[in-house]
Amino acid sequence: MRKIALRSLCVILLFIAYFPNVNGFSQDSTAALPDVALDSTIRLNAFVQDTRTPQNRFVEFFIRLQWTGDLDRYEVHRFENPILQNLQIQGSGSANRVATISGVQTAIREYTFTLKPEAIGMGYIEPMIIKYSDLATDTEHRLTTNRIEVQIIDPLPEDGSLSWPLRGVFILVLVVSAVILVRWFRIKTARRKKAAQEMTKAVVPIEEKYLQELKKTIDLNDPSLDGAKAFAQLSKILRRFLHERFSAPGLEATTSEVIQYLYEQKFENRWVNEIKEILSNADIIKFSGKPVDRPDIERTFTIVESLFQASLQGQMGPHSETTTTVD
């Protein structure tokens, strides 16, 4: 009996040493457990699509369990969400499917977590424990993932937009361009205004020019004013005005030729008579040497001035009257 008991104890110890009860292990985020009774293996794989992710993009974290053999043999227990550093869960999901891999049917259960980076730097997904039950042996096991690192880099430009540095440069260019445009517009407006003012100054009516010349040439307050010379100047200024304003014959024409032209252009008789009086008196004074009194100079000055004013106001000019001929 004692020998039988010793043999039984040795067999039990050898059985335990040869078939250990393994709870799970993890290496590079992958764990596998050989089945005790049946030819079946369950494998865990945890990974991210890219270990370098821009700050404005998402990290896809996958937990994948797959096994061959009896597809209904294992039951995966519910597990907590992963513990994260510098990452936030934005969404999650799961899927079950059966695939044929190398001619062998394989059951695949996949869990997906969509993670959003918080700041530039390193993000971490802490190790997770996944528990499952082997329904064939009525035992519970667990698998463990490794810690996963994710490097979070500078954000990428969004579609139809610029990165912040380029956006700042673009805004600066717009501001500078706007300032330059406003300044250019103000300068152009000022130049136009100045040009208009200069043009207004430059376009002085002929009547205004001759009125200024009349007052500048003949000073009625001058006690030493020469009557004959003043009368000749009045006649000359009037002839020049009629020539420039109404294209009448010039200084070389006779008084009769000037008066005849005014009649032909149908000037009113009152204007023609006043002009005829001044030019005829100037001819008489010039050829006879007759002295001219100050009252005559003042009266003639006033008539010439009134002729310029009447022309300026549009009262003197060609008129639709019957032409009269002067002998």
Secondary structure, DSSP 8 states (H G I E B T S, - for coil): -HHHHHHHHHHHHHHHHHS-------BTTEEEEE-SSSS-EEEEEEEES-SEEETTS-EEEEEEEEEESSTTSEEE-------EESEEEEEEEEEEEEEEETTEEEEEEEEEEEEEE-SSEEEEE---EEEEEETTTTEEEEEE---EEEEEE-----TTS--HHHHHHHHHHHHHHHHHHHHHHHHHHHHHHHHHHHHHHH---HHHHHHHHHHHH--TT-TT--HHHHHHHHHHHHHHHHHHHH----TTS-HHHHHHHHHHTTB-HHHHHHHHHHHHHHHHHHHH-----HHHHHHHHHHHHHHHHHHHTT-SSB---------
